Amino acid sequence: MPSPRYWREIPSRYRLEAAACRGCKRVIYPKRQVCPQCGGVEFEATRLAHRGRVVTSTVVHVAPTDLQMEAPYAMAVVETEEGVRLMVQVADCDPSEVLPGMEVTLEFRLIRKEDHGGILCYGHKAVPVE
Amino acid sequence: MAGIVGYGAFIPRNRVTAEEIAKQWGKDPAAIRRGLLLEEKSVPGLDEDTITISVAAGRAALERAGVDPQRVGALYIGSESHPYAVKPSGTVVAEALGIGPEVHIADFEFACKAGTEAMFVAFGLVESGRVEYAMGIGADTSQGAPNDALEYSASAGGAAFLFGRQHVLADVVETYSYTSDTPDFWRREGEFYPRHGGRFTGEPAYFRHVTAATRAILDKTGLEPAAFRYAVFHMPNGKFPLAVGKQLGFTREQLEVGWIVPTMGNTYSGSSPTGLAAILDEAEADDLILITSFGSGAGSDSFVLRATDLLADRRTRAPTVRSMLEGRRRYLTYGEYAKYREKIILNA
């Protein structure tokens, strides 16, 4: 990911900034210009809670080059308390134990290193609740 | 009076035991455990560094304080493992915490003392009235060369402290710093691992600075060691803080709560600050607390704190240090540890 795009996405990646539609109250992440549910164009800024539940998951054994050292690892669709779904890596656990319904918290982690000597890209990963 | 209005800590969940490291190098595990008083240490995951540890600790500090991050006017991070050689850790941490852009930020470095250095400056700015709130963080993913004594202790973790004047959890009663040029431990530009002067790191470095700073702050405040409920000294291994505490007249009971090194390891800039966080997890109103850090090169910062009656309620808003030390952990083999610490060289 080139640095300018990473920089533009900092609010949603670092702070989980989302938008709540004033019309239908649906929370949208990342923010959009038009609500996909009611077509509304007025939003209130909000931040996602750092808790959620795994909806579905898979284990990646053949990883892209940047993540080869981390394989095997779990990727999951996590639904937050606001009903938002996001795709995240699940860290600090045996990937085979990541199953639908698992409660997770979202922790700030290093997502990837932009090639050798490039920038470090941060965001959120899921971690099973203690 | 200005003081700590919020605090938080973070310790990664991976562990490697002293026994596992000793076996790798043909050393006697019992001798290591007995000599250094170390059982195991935390190890950062491939996705954890000083920045991620600082964000986790900083979030907990803001939770406990209940303060709008926009009111934080300064953020300082002390570490000797900032992920970038050029580009501040503090900017990433501030953005993640929702602090700024109207904020003063700096990364500090002073070996293992950088954390209390950050706290010292943050407190000074609040006390002077220059900013309303300031955060000082000490965090590290410490480096120790393979088959070096440091490999048994160098670990990962850190603590964040938010200073302010209202709704204080622990008043800062006094501070004191003692510094001299002492080449006991260093890492030159481009080197992977730090080097140290062996036994020279003891008497002329650690013990001289820690005792000088502690005795001076006791003189300054007119307090005797017996007046304190808790004390924590920098923890390069299990033995040094107990020995220096005894020299200064503190009992094992006063040191026990903050003495977390046997199962956490030495988190360098995060060492004594995380010990302080463990103490704040248990202290009661009016308890006096002493913290003295040590950073090679060399210097010590001392703080005398007094807990307030707000602490008991606020500490429940975030995880305790003990819950992180004793909670879910993953034990690594030496091979996994070497991979996690990126000690294995791969083809590009």
Contacts between the chains, C-beta under 8 A, distances in Angstrom:
chain1	res1	chain2	res2	distance
A	10	B	95	5.8
A	14	B	92	7.6
A	14	B	95	5.1
A	14	B	96	4.3
A	15	B	95	7.3
A	15	B	96	6.5
A	15	B	98	5.7
A	69	B	46	5.7
A	69	B	339	6.6
A	70	B	46	5.6
A	70	B	47	7.4
A	89	B	47	8.0
A	91	B	45	6.3
A	91	B	47	6.1
A	92	B	13	4.9
A	92	B	14	7.7
A	92	B	45	6.6
A	92	B	328	7.8
A	92	B	330	6.9
A	93	B	330	7.9
A	107	B	52	7.5
A	107	B	56	6.5
A	108	B	52	5.3
A	108	B	55	4.2
A	108	B	56	6.5
A	108	B	59	7.8
A	108	B	96	5.5
A	109	B	45	7.8
A	109	B	47	4.2
A	109	B	48	6.7
A	109	B	52	5.4
A	110	B	46	7.6
A	110	B	47	4.4
A	110	B	48	7.0
A	110	B	49	6.0
A	110	B	51	7.6
A	110	B	52	6.1
A	110	B	83	7.9
A	111	B	47	7.2
A	116	B	348	6.5
A	119	B	87	8.0
A	120	B	49	7.8
A	120	B	51	7.6
A	120	B	83	5.7
A	120	B	84	7.2
A	122	B	51	6.7
A	122	B	52	7.1
A	122	B	92	6.1
A	122	B	96	7.1
A	125	B	47	6.6
A	128	B	328	7.7
A	130	B	323	7.5
A	130	B	327	5.0
A	130	B	328	5.4
